[in-house]
Amino acid sequence: MPVAEGEDLMDVRTHSGNGRVAAVSSAAPHIRLLGGFNILHEGGSLALSRDAQRLVAFLALRRSRMPRSYVAGTVWIESSQAQAFGSLRSALWRLGDAAESLVEADSSTVALSAGVTSDVAVTSAAAARLCDPADPCDDAPFSPDPFVNELLPGWYDEWVLLERERLRQQSLHALEALACRLMDDGVFAAAIEAALAAIALDPLRESAHRCLVRIHLSEGNQSEAIRHFENFARHLRRELGVAPSEHMVKLIR
C-alpha cells in the first residue's frame, strides 16, 4: 500500500527497535494516528503538548476547514465555551515553530496546512480502493498491515471513539475484500493471512470466518474448512448462545 498521497510528499519509514523514529525525508509533516500519535517531519519526530496533539489529531481526522467554534466545542466538549476557546488558542500557541507547517488558522476557521499527510487518510484511501470491485489495485502490494493498528489507543474522547469505530469497520471490510481478491488470484497463504487479520479485529464477525472457510475450500482443504467452522460454531455458542447462520452452514454442506 502507498504511504503518501502524492509523489513528492513523504518517504515514511518505520520505528526502529529502540523506539526512536528512523530518519524520514519530507516536504510536509506526516501525521501518524494509527497505533499512537506521532508527527514525522524534517528527519525526525515533532514533540507537542497534549492539547496541541488533540487539535492536530482532530484536524487530521476531519480533513476540512472548520469554524473555530466547532473545533473548540468538539475537542474540548467538557469545558465551557469560554474555556474551550481558550484551550484552542493555547493549543495553537503551543504548536510553536511547528504551527506554520501543520495548521492554517485565521480569526474564524482552522484547518491542516496544505500538503500535510496522515496515515489515516492513506489507509482509508487504500481501504476504499480494495472495496471497489471496479478498481484492480494492480499497483498496490497486498498486505493486511495497514489495517490492523488501532486509532489513537488510550484516547477516549467521543470524537476519537466514533472515528475509531468507523475506521475499524472500514478496515474489516477492506481485509475481507483483500482476502477475496487474493483468493481469486490463487494467492492462498496471503489470503488466509488477511482473513485471520479480520478475525483478530473482530473474533465474532461471521463474514470474516466465512471468508476463511471459502479460502480453505478454494484451496481444496476441506478438513481445514470443517475444523474452522466447528471451532467458530463452538466459540459463537459459548459467547452469544447462537449458532452460525444458514449462509455459513451451506458452505460446509
Buried (B, 14 or more C-beta within 10 A) or exposed (E): BBBBBEEEBBEBEEBEEEEEBBEBEBBBBBBBBBBBBBBBBBEEBBEBBEBBBBBBBBBBBBBEBBEBBEBBBBBBEEBEEEEBBBBBEBBBEBBEEBBEBBBBBEEEBBBBBEBBBBBBBBBBEBBEBBBEEEEEBEEBEBBBEBBBBBBBEEBEBEBBEEBBEEBBEBBBBBBBBBBBBBBEEEBBEBBBBBBBBBBEBBEEBBBBBBBBBBBBBBBEBEEBBBEBBEEBBEEBEEEEEEEBEEEBEEBBE
